[in-house]
């Protein structure tokens, strides 16, 4: 485990996808609070709010890609 001093050298990112670009008020306030609190402790934090993204769609695409690859691998002899 890294020592706590190593945290000061990190710059983590909170990424929030949104299909339609809308975010709930409480969630947005929580993001602002965590950024403010981290800054008070000298721990910078990035927030990216990506419009036009959907975790469900992305997961379905990944699932389909894996299933296609598995089907293709079944036809390739070792």
Buried (B, 14 or more C-beta within 10 A) or exposed (E): EEEEEEEEEEEEEEEBBBEEEEBEEEEEEEBEEEBEEBEEEEBEBEBEBEEEBBEEEEEEEEEEEEEEEEEEEEEEEE
